[in-house]
Amino acid sequence: MKTYQTIYILPPQFTDNELEGQVDKAREFLYSFGASSIKLKSKGRCKFQTPIKKHKLGTFIELTYLLKENKVNELIKQFKLNETLLRTFTLRNS
């Protein structure tokens, strides 16, 4: 298993309670792919330099987790299919 980090951006319309719900969904989603040692960190709301999908603000969430290499591409595809997310970025930590 290797360590991966995913940062995703949610639209600004979510309240704090709704954000917690979205983060819990992300945690359950990662567990369903066999991830372990999941660490979540909210980076807060930030203003974008250029709009993303007509939004000028977004909430950044950072996920750090262990996952088998053969599951990563499938996980990235599923993140991209999620219409709630404005943007995702996944990288492997060394």
C-alpha positions in Angstrom: 0.0 0.0 0.0 1.1 3.5 -0.8 0.2 6.9 0.7 -1.9 9.2 -1.5 -3.2 12.7 -1.0 -6.3 14.0 -2.6 -7.4 17.6 -2.5 -10.9 18.4 -3.6 -13.0 21.6 -3.8 -16.6 21.9 -2.8 -18.9 24.8 -3.9 -19.4 27.6 -1.3 -23.1 27.0 -0.8 -22.6 24.2 1.8 -23.1 25.1 5.5 -20.8 23.7 8.1 -23.1 20.8 8.9 -23.5 20.0 5.2 -19.7 20.1 4.8 -19.3 17.6 7.6 -21.8 15.3 5.8 -19.8 15.6 2.6 -16.5 14.8 4.4 -18.1 11.8 6.0 -19.3 10.6 2.6 -15.7 11.0 1.3 -14.4 9.0 4.2 -17.0 6.2 3.6 -16.2 6.3 -0.1 -12.5 5.8 0.6 -13.2 2.9 3.0 -15.3 1.3 0.2 -12.2 1.3 -2.0 -10.1 -0.4 0.7 -8.3 2.7 2.0 -6.9 2.9 5.5 -5.3 5.5 7.8 -7.6 8.2 6.4 -6.8 11.7 7.6 -9.1 14.6 6.7 -8.2 18.2 7.0 -10.4 21.2 6.0 -8.4 24.0 4.5 -11.4 26.4 4.6 -13.0 28.6 2.1 -10.8 30.4 -0.5 -11.3 32.8 -3.3 -10.2 31.6 -6.7 -8.0 33.5 -9.1 -10.3 32.5 -11.9 -13.9 31.1 -11.6 -14.4 27.3 -11.5 -17.7 26.2 -13.0 -19.0 29.8 -12.4 -18.0 29.8 -8.7 -15.6 32.4 -7.3 -15.3 30.7 -3.9 -14.8 27.1 -2.7 -14.0 25.0 0.3 -10.8 22.9 0.1 -10.7 19.5 1.7 -7.4 17.5 2.0 -7.5 13.7 2.3 -4.4 11.6 3.1 -4.8 7.8 3.0 -3.2 4.4 2.3 -4.4 2.6 -0.8 -3.4 -0.2 -3.1 -1.9 1.0 -6.3 -4.3 -0.9 -8.5 -7.3 1.0 -7.0 -6.1 4.5 -7.5 -7.2 5.0 -11.1 -10.7 3.7 -10.4 -10.9 6.0 -7.4 -9.9 9.1 -9.4 -12.5 8.2 -12.1 -15.2 8.0 -9.3 -14.1 11.4 -7.9 -14.4 13.0 -11.4 -17.9 11.5 -11.8 -19.1 13.2 -8.6 -20.9 16.3 -9.8 -20.8 17.9 -6.3 -17.1 18.5 -6.5 -15.7 21.4 -8.4 -12.2 20.0 -8.8 -10.0 17.1 -7.5 -6.3 16.5 -7.5 -4.7 13.3 -6.4 -1.0 12.6 -6.0 1.2 9.9 -4.5 3.3 10.8 -1.5 6.7 9.3 -1.1 
